[in-house]
Amino acid sequence: MKKKAFTLAEVLITLGIIGVVAALTIPSLIAKHKEKETVSKLKNIFSTLSNAYTLILNEHDSPEKW
């Protein structure tokens, strides 16, 4: 009876294909992560500035009176 198994060449070709796909995909994933991180930081800054502006309005009325 003959055993069914993968040859070394088949395994190496498969690993090579997986490596190429990973090499093409990883930079895209990193760029998306950095973009999300930047958006999150900008939202945090906007929230802080908005809160500061609201506090100033509550304390000193409208900007025309400054």
C-alpha positions as CSV (number, residue, x, y, z in Angstrom):
1,M,0.0,0.0,0.0
2,K,1.3,3.4,-0.9
3,K,1.2,6.2,1.7
4,K,-0.1,9.6,0.7
5,A,2.1,12.5,1.7
6,F,3.3,15.9,0.6
7,T,6.7,16.1,-1.0
8,L,9.3,18.6,0.3
9,A,8.9,20.7,-2.8
10,E,5.2,21.0,-2.4
11,V,5.6,22.1,1.2
12,L,8.3,24.7,0.3
13,I,6.2,26.1,-2.6
14,T,3.2,26.5,-0.3
15,L,5.2,28.2,2.4
16,G,6.7,30.5,-0.3
17,I,3.2,31.5,-1.5
18,I,2.1,32.1,2.0
19,G,5.2,34.3,2.6
20,V,4.5,36.4,-0.5
21,V,0.9,36.9,0.4
22,A,1.9,37.9,4.0
23,A,4.6,40.3,2.6
24,L,1.9,42.0,0.4
25,T,-0.7,42.2,3.2
26,I,1.2,43.3,6.2
27,P,2.1,46.9,5.0
28,S,-1.6,47.5,4.3
29,L,-2.6,46.3,7.7
30,I,0.1,48.5,9.4
31,A,-1.1,51.6,7.4
32,K,-4.7,51.0,8.4
33,H,-3.7,50.7,12.1
34,K,-1.7,53.9,11.9
35,E,-4.6,55.7,10.3
36,K,-7.0,54.5,13.0
37,E,-4.5,55.6,15.6
38,T,-4.2,59.1,14.1
39,V,-8.0,59.5,13.8
40,S,-8.3,58.5,17.5
41,K,-5.7,61.0,18.6
42,L,-7.4,63.8,16.5
43,K,-10.8,62.9,18.1
44,N,-9.3,63.1,21.5
45,I,-7.7,66.5,20.8
46,F,-11.0,67.8,19.3
47,S,-12.9,66.7,22.4
48,T,-10.4,68.4,24.7
49,L,-10.6,71.7,22.7
50,S,-14.4,71.5,22.6
51,N,-14.6,71.0,26.3
52,A,-12.2,74.0,26.9
53,Y,-14.3,76.2,24.6
54,T,-17.5,75.2,26.4
55,L,-15.9,76.0,29.8
56,I,-14.8,79.4,28.5
57,L,-18.3,80.2,27.2
58,N,-19.8,79.2,30.5
59,E,-17.3,81.4,32.4
60,H,-17.0,84.5,30.1
61,D,-20.3,84.5,28.0
62,S,-20.1,84.9,24.2
63,P,-16.9,85.7,22.3
64,E,-18.2,89.1,21.3
65,K,-17.9,90.2,25.0
66,W,-14.3,89.1,25.3
